[in-house]
């Protein structure tokens, strides 16, 4: 697979620290061209937000996005990749 082959992936994000939301949104805005869709669910009873981001981008770009998200305080993320490339 070449470095520029695109991958389809879903990034699952749990936000436990509300103070990190604005920085998270800045990062997502920075990567907006590779985001296919986004779904956010506020779970008020647990005071967390659950977000899923569908992306179509080169694997290194997806890894960079996920890495930046994971470095935010009180935010965790995991990425699941499709087997489809192209």
N, C-alpha and C positions, 0 to 999 in steps of 0.2 A: 504494500500500500504506500503510495507517495504521500509526502507531508501535506499536500494540498487537497487530497481526496477528502470529501466531506463525509461526515458521519451524522447519523440521527441519534439524539440522546435525550434523556429526561434527567433534569437535575431536581432532586427533592431537597427542599430547604425547610428547616425548623428554626423559627426566630423566637428565642426566649428573652432577649434583651431589646426592649422597644427603642432604646437609644441608638441601636444599630440600623434601624429601618431606613433612615435617610441615606446613609452610606451604601446600604444594599441597593436602594433605588438608583443611586448614582452609578454603581457598577452595572446594573442591568441596563441602564440607559446607554452606557458606554458600549455594550455588546448588543444593542437593539437590532442590528442588521442580521444577526444570526438567530434571533429568537423567533420561533414560529408562533408560540402562544404561551400564555401565562395564566395560571389559576391560583388564586389566593383564598385561603379559608381561615378566618379568625376563629380561634377556639377560646372564646371568652371565659369559659369555666376554668380553664387551665392557664389563662393569661399567656397564650402562645399564638403564633401565626404559622400556618402550614402553607407552603408555596411550592408549586411544581412549574418548572420551566421546560418547555420543549424547544430544542435547538437543532439547527442544521448548519454545521460548520466543520472546518478541519479539526482533527482530534486535539492538536496542540492548543487551538483557540478555546475549545471546550474545557480542556484541562486548566488553562489559565483562568477562565471565568470561574470554574468551580473552586480553584485554589484561592482566588481573591475573596470569594464568598466565605469559604471556610476559615479565613483568617479574622473575620469580624467577631467581635466579642459577643458571646451569647448566641451565635448562629452556627448551625451545623448543616452540612450538605453531603449528599451522596449522588453519584452519577451512574446511570444505567445506560449502556450503549446498545443500539440496534446492530444487528449483523449486516445491515445494508450499508454499502459504501458507494461513492460515485460522485 
